[in-house]
Amino acid sequence: MQESEDHASAAAAALVAPATLSGTLLRIGFIPLVDCAPLIVAHEKGFAAAEGLRLDLVRETSWANIRDRVALGHFDAAHMLAPMTIAATLGLGHLKAPMVTPFVLNLGGNAIAITTALADAIPGGPGERPLHDPLAAARAFAQAVRTRAKAGAAAPALAMVYPFSGQNYELRYWLAAGGLDPDRDVRMVVVPPPFMVDAMKTGQVDGICVGAPWPSLAVDTGLGAIVGVKSEIWPYAPEKVVGMREAWAERHPSELAALIRALDRAAAWCDDRDNAAELAEMLGRAHYLDVAADVIARSLTHALVTDTGAPAVPVPDYILFHGHGANRPETADALWFASQMLRWGQVTDDPEAVFAAARRSVRPDLYDAALGRGGTARAAGSVAAKGGFALFDGIPFDPADPLGYLARHAVRAAAPGAEPAD
C-alpha cells in the first residue's frame, strides 16, 4: 500500500509544474447528455486552447462503446459514468483495464420518468409530483406495482443506462426503500441514453432513469411523467466524470493537468446562469445532443416540466457543474458506489479488494495538484462535510465502515447459490 501511495504522490507531483503545450491533440468520447457540457464548452469557448490543447470530441451512442474505446486506447479520455472507472479497474463485465477519475463533470442531473398510467398512482397529480419526497414517491410506486401484480400484469420494465452507473444504483436504492426488490418485483434493463424515449414509445419499457434531456423529452412526447430526481435521491452526488486509463494518466501528466485546468474554467462557465441560453443552444447543435435548446434549458435553469402540458416546477440544484465543490473526486463517493456493487451481487470478491479498487480509481490528488488547491466541502454543515453523507432515507454512509452501512439494508441480492428470501 505504501508503494502505491508513493507512486500516486509522484504522479501528482509531476502536475505541479506542467510543460508548456502547443496544440496537443486529445481524443475524447462523449454521450449526448447535458452533463457532457464542460467538455463541449472547454472546446467551443477556447478554454482548452488556452491550455495548449486541441480536443477531438467524438460522439458515441452507448456507455459500453465508451468503456471499450477507452480500454483499447481509441480515446485518451472520455465522459464516463462515475462508477465506470471502479468497474473497469476490477475487470467487471469486461477486460480488466485500470482507470482513474481525476475530475467530476457534474453533480445530479438524472431523473426517473414512468408511464402516465403508473405515474397516476403517485400522489400530487400532474405538475404537483412530490419530487422533494422520494420516499413517498417510492412507496406509492411500489403500491402501484403490487396492485398490477395482483391483477396478473407483468412486472414493469425499468430502463437504466449501464449496469455500473449511478442510474442503476439510485433507481435500485429508490425501489428498495419503497419496499420493492429490484431483482424480483420489476425487470431492470439496459438502454443507451439516446434510445430511452424510443424504448418508452414502443412499449419496451415502463420507466427510465437517465440524465437530461431525455426524461424531459419523454414528458414532451406525452409518454410519461417525471416522479423522481437524483438531486433529491442523493443530494450533491457525482454523476459523470472524466475517466481515462491509469497508464495514460501516468504517461501524460502535463496534458492531464492542462485538461483539468481547462475543464475547471469550463465548468464554472456552465454554472453561470447568465450563460444558460448560450449553453443550451450550443449543446443542442446536431453534432452534440441534437435536441431543442428550450428542452435543454430546463435542466440548466433547474426548472422541470414533470407532466405533459403542466407548468415547470423549480428543482433546486438539479444539476451542478462547479458549485458545491462539484469537480473534486471524493473517495467517500467511490466507496458508496463500491458498496452498491456488493449489495446487488455484481461482484463477489473480498469486499476489501473491492473498496481498494474504489480508492485506487478516484484521484483527488491529481485534481488538487493540477489546480494548486484542495477541494471544498460539497455541502457545508452536512454529513458530506465530515467525510460521509446520507441519501434520502437518512441512513448515514460512513466511508470508514461501508460494510456496516450495507448491513443496514435488508433488500439486497441473494448470496450466490442461496434461495431468494420470501
SULLINVEN-V57791 format. One record per pair of residues at least 6 apart in sequence whose ideal C-beta (glycine too) atoms are under 6 Angstrom apart, sorted by sequence separation. I is the first residue (numbers start at 1). GAP is how many residues later the second one is. D is the distance in whole Angstrom. If there is no record, write none. Layout:
[[I | GAP | D] [I | GAP | D]]
//
This chain:
[[30 | 6 | 4] [42 | 6 | 4] [60 | 6 | 5] [69 | 6 | 5] [124 | 6 | 5] [130 | 6 | 5] [161 | 6 | 5] [182 | 6 | 6] [199 | 6 | 5] [218 | 6 | 5] [269 | 6 | 6] [283 | 6 | 5] [298 | 6 | 6] [320 | 6 | 5] [341 | 6 | 5] [368 | 6 | 5] [378 | 6 | 5] [383 | 6 | 5] [390 | 6 | 5] [414 | 6 | 5] [48 | 7 | 5] [122 | 7 | 6] [130 | 7 | 6] [160 | 7 | 4] [175 | 7 | 5] [249 | 7 | 5] [284 | 7 | 5] [305 | 7 | 5] [347 | 7 | 6] [383 | 7 | 5] [70 | 8 | 5] [160 | 8 | 4] [191 | 8 | 5] [377 | 8 | 4] [388 | 8 | 6] [389 | 8 | 6] [397 | 8 | 5] [30 | 9 | 6] [88 | 9 | 5] [89 | 9 | 5] [284 | 9 | 4] [303 | 9 | 4] [342 | 9 | 6] [388 | 9 | 5] [89 | 10 | 6] [172 | 10 | 4] [388 | 10 | 5] [88 | 11 | 4] [160 | 11 | 5] [215 | 11 | 5] [303 | 11 | 5] [304 | 11 | 5] [388 | 11 | 6] [43 | 12 | 4] [66 | 12 | 5] [196 | 12 | 5] [281 | 12 | 5] [284 | 12 | 6] [387 | 12 | 6] [280 | 13 | 4] [283 | 13 | 5] [302 | 13 | 5] [383 | 13 | 6] [395 | 13 | 6] [43 | 14 | 6] [85 | 14 | 4] [196 | 14 | 5] [122 | 15 | 5] [85 | 16 | 5] [280 | 16 | 4] [302 | 16 | 4] [338 | 16 | 5] [123 | 17 | 6] [193 | 17 | 5] [197 | 17 | 6] [280 | 17 | 4] [338 | 17 | 5] [122 | 18 | 5] [196 | 18 | 5] [200 | 18 | 6] [121 | 19 | 6] [299 | 19 | 6] [197 | 20 | 5] [280 | 20 | 6] [299 | 20 | 5] [335 | 20 | 6] [338 | 20 | 4] [193 | 21 | 6] [197 | 21 | 5] [276 | 21 | 6] [121 | 23 | 4] [200 | 23 | 4] [335 | 23 | 5] [71 | 24 | 6] [276 | 24 | 4] [334 | 24 | 4] [276 | 25 | 6] [71 | 26 | 4] [118 | 26 | 6] [26 | 27 | 6] [28 | 27 | 6] [30 | 27 | 6] [24 | 28 | 6] [158 | 28 | 5] [331 | 28 | 6] [334 | 28 | 4] [24 | 29 | 5] [25 | 29 | 5] [26 | 29 | 6] [27 | 29 | 5] [28 | 29 | 6] [29 | 29 | 5] [31 | 29 | 6] [22 | 30 | 5] [156 | 30 | 5] [157 | 30 | 4] [158 | 30 | 6] [159 | 30 | 5] [21 | 31 | 3] [23 | 31 | 5] [29 | 31 | 5] [155 | 31 | 5] [331 | 31 | 5] [155 | 32 | 5] [157 | 32 | 6] [159 | 32 | 4] [161 | 32 | 5] [329 | 33 | 5] [329 | 35 | 5] [138 | 36 | 5] [142 | 36 | 4] [328 | 36 | 6] [29 | 37 | 5] [141 | 37 | 6] [142 | 37 | 4] [142 | 38 | 5] [171 | 38 | 4] [138 | 39 | 5] [139 | 39 | 5] [328 | 39 | 5] [29 | 40 | 6] [39 | 40 | 6] [138 | 40 | 3] [145 | 40 | 6] [159 | 40 | 6] [135 | 42 | 6] [167 | 42 | 4] [36 | 43 | 5] [29 | 46 | 5] [159 | 46 | 4] [328 | 47 | 3] [27 | 48 | 5] [31 | 48 | 6] [157 | 48 | 5] [27 | 49 | 5] [28 | 49 | 5] [29 | 49 | 4] [30 | 49 | 4] [157 | 49 | 5] [158 | 49 | 5] [159 | 49 | 5] [160 | 49 | 5] [161 | 49 | 6] [26 | 50 | 5] [28 | 50 | 6] [156 | 50 | 4] [271 | 50 | 5] [325 | 50 | 5] [270 | 51 | 4] [271 | 51 | 4] [325 | 51 | 4] [271 | 52 | 6] [325 | 53 | 5] [267 | 54 | 4] [268 | 54 | 5] [324 | 54 | 5] [267 | 55 | 4] [324 | 55 | 6] [332 | 55 | 6] [332 | 56 | 6] [110 | 57 | 6] [174 | 59 | 6] [170 | 60 | 6] [267 | 60 | 6] [336 | 61 | 5] [170 | 63 | 5] [339 | 63 | 5] [343 | 63 | 6] [335 | 64 | 5] [38 | 67 | 5] [332 | 67 | 4] [335 | 67 | 5] [339 | 67 | 6] [345 | 68 | 3] [348 | 68 | 6] [343 | 69 | 5] [344 | 69 | 5] [35 | 70 | 6] [35 | 71 | 4] [166 | 73 | 6] [35 | 74 | 5] [87 | 77 | 4] [213 | 78 | 5] [226 | 78 | 6] [216 | 79 | 5] [84 | 80 | 6] [226 | 80 | 4] [81 | 81 | 6] [83 | 81 | 5] [225 | 81 | 6] [213 | 82 | 5] [216 | 82 | 6] [225 | 82 | 5] [213 | 83 | 5] [81 | 84 | 4] [82 | 84 | 6] [219 | 86 | 6] [222 | 86 | 5] [229 | 86 | 6] [231 | 86 | 5] [212 | 87 | 4] [231 | 87 | 5] [236 | 88 | 5] [219 | 89 | 6] [137 | 90 | 5] [115 | 91 | 5] [137 | 91 | 6] [114 | 93 | 4] [134 | 94 | 5] [113 | 95 | 5] [238 | 95 | 5] [112 | 97 | 5] [63 | 98 | 6] [129 | 98 | 5] [131 | 98 | 5] [134 | 98 | 5] [63 | 99 | 4] [134 | 99 | 5] [132 | 100 | 6] [110 | 101 | 5] [131 | 101 | 6] [109 | 102 | 5] [113 | 102 | 4] [109 | 103 | 5] [111 | 104 | 4] [113 | 105 | 5] [122 | 105 | 5] [119 | 106 | 4] [116 | 108 | 6] [119 | 108 | 6] [115 | 109 | 5] [261 | 109 | 6] [114 | 110 | 5] [260 | 110 | 4] [113 | 111 | 5] [113 | 113 | 5] [114 | 113 | 6] [257 | 113 | 4] [111 | 115 | 5] [112 | 115 | 6] [112 | 116 | 4] [111 | 118 | 5] [110 | 120 | 4] [108 | 122 | 5] [108 | 123 | 4] [107 | 129 | 5] [62 | 130 | 4] [109 | 130 | 5] [61 | 131 | 5] [106 | 133 | 5] [104 | 134 | 5] [106 | 134 | 6] [105 | 135 | 4] [105 | 136 | 6] [104 | 137 | 5] [103 | 139 | 4] [101 | 140 | 4] [101 | 142 | 6] [236 | 142 | 4] [236 | 143 | 5] [99 | 144 | 5] [99 | 146 | 6] [100 | 146 | 5] [98 | 148 | 4] [100 | 149 | 5] [82 | 156 | 5] [103 | 157 | 5] [234 | 157 | 5] [85 | 158 | 5] [82 | 159 | 5] [84 | 159 | 6] [233 | 159 | 5] [33 | 160 | 6] [103 | 160 | 5] [79 | 161 | 6] [80 | 161 | 5] [31 | 162 | 6] [32 | 162 | 6] [80 | 163 | 4] [77 | 165 | 5] [78 | 165 | 6] [77 | 167 | 4] [169 | 171 | 4] [35 | 176 | 5] [129 | 177 | 5] [33 | 178 | 5] [34 | 178 | 4] [34 | 179 | 6] [127 | 180 | 5] [126 | 181 | 4] [127 | 183 | 3] [126 | 184 | 5] [35 | 204 | 6] [35 | 205 | 4] [53 | 205 | 5] [52 | 206 | 6] [51 | 207 | 4] [51 | 210 | 5] [108 | 210 | 6] [109 | 210 | 4] [51 | 211 | 5] [108 | 211 | 5] [106 | 213 | 6] [107 | 213 | 4] [48 | 214 | 4] [47 | 215 | 4] [106 | 215 | 5] [177 | 216 | 5] [47 | 218 | 4] [47 | 219 | 5] [107 | 219 | 5] [42 | 220 | 5] [42 | 221 | 6] [104 | 222 | 6] [104 | 223 | 5] [42 | 224 | 4] [103 | 224 | 6] [38 | 225 | 5] [41 | 225 | 4] [104 | 225 | 5] [38 | 228 | 4] [41 | 228 | 6] [101 | 228 | 5] [38 | 229 | 4] [41 | 229 | 6] [181 | 230 | 6] [24 | 231 | 6] [38 | 232 | 6] [37 | 233 | 5] [19 | 235 | 4] [176 | 235 | 4] [18 | 236 | 4] [21 | 237 | 6] [15 | 238 | 5] [44 | 238 | 6] [11 | 239 | 6] [14 | 239 | 4] [18 | 239 | 4] [15 | 242 | 4] [40 | 248 | 6] [86 | 251 | 6] [86 | 252 | 6] [83 | 254 | 4] [92 | 255 | 6] [32 | 257 | 4] [135 | 257 | 6] [134 | 258 | 4] [101 | 260 | 6] [100 | 261 | 6] [101 | 261 | 5] [102 | 261 | 5] [34 | 262 | 6] [100 | 263 | 5] [102 | 264 | 4] [103 | 264 | 6] [34 | 265 | 5] [102 | 265 | 5] [90 | 267 | 5] [89 | 268 | 5] [86 | 271 | 6] [89 | 271 | 6] [86 | 272 | 5] [89 | 272 | 5] [86 | 275 | 5] [85 | 276 | 4] [38 | 283 | 6] [12 | 353 | 4] [16 | 353 | 6] [12 | 354 | 6] [15 | 354 | 4] [15 | 355 | 5] [8 | 357 | 6] [12 | 357 | 4]]
//
